[in-house]
Amino acid sequence: MPERPPHTHVIVFANEKGGTGKSTTAVHVAIALAAKGARVACFDLDHRQRTVGRYLDNRAETIRRSGIALPMPKHATHSSQTEEGFEETWFRLCQDADFLIVDTPGRDDPFARTAAALSNTLVTPMNDSFVDFDLIGQVHPETFQVTRPSFYSELIWDARKQRARQDGTTIDWVVLRNRLQHIEARNMRRVSDALTQLAKRVGFRIIPGLGERVIYREMFPAGLTMIDAKEFGQMGLAHVAARQELREMMAALQLPEADAPDAAA
């Protein structure tokens, strides 16, 4: 496993289930950090879907076409399937970067495991359903009490122990609850209770994420985010609510301030 550049805070978005808003959330975090003046790089490990890579390619084309200077992270997609290629791209992106945002495939992947082990902040987005909860834990079918952590939770537990032995640091594991508002209330409470139980057992934090909004899908072709809403289009109530969600999520992530001179802007 390659060493981590000490000056770069690595944020890895990882979930072996698809459809959780992982890539959309990763891009929004990257742009939000870049908009504050941080030097941000993005590494898309999913060479099949390449959602983050395409999102940022679309953004670069919008900047070229419109002439508007939007915050733009540098980015790369992991096209090589060798450890050497992974390490070369990893270190290239970390050069002069305050943050490295890594988006992983929605499946088990050896490079995703390596990225998780190298992370400072590990974010696992999930929807509020027991289908998604099954990734990290199992519940009793009648009482909905947690019966055991899943293989994935044990994998992250082992990665955290390995990091502690390696350099004495810890991985801040964050479970991010996306798309909350369309979940039936009783089911939401059951999932919330199960998450709280499991968090005490395996040691992750639970924070609110982004809602289920059409606007997130509509912005993809232009590579835009809610950070850019004032520059492109009107600010309706949905936009205002979405920007507030993003602000709350960024605060809950508890990321360090960048060392860049204008990071507080």
Secondary structure, DSSP 8 states (H G I E B T S, - for coil): -----TT-EEEEE--SSSSSSHHHHHHHHHHHHHHTT--EEEEE--TTT-HHHHHHHHHHHHHHHH-------EEEE----SHHHHHHHHHHHHTT-SEEEEE--SS--HHHHHHHHH-SEEEEEEESSHHHHTTTEEE-TTT--EEEE-HHHHHHHHHHHHHHHHHS---EEEEEEE--TTS-HHHHHHHHHHHHHHHHHH--EEEE-----HHHHHTGGGT--GGGTTTSS---HHHHHHHHHHHHHHHHHT-----STTTT-
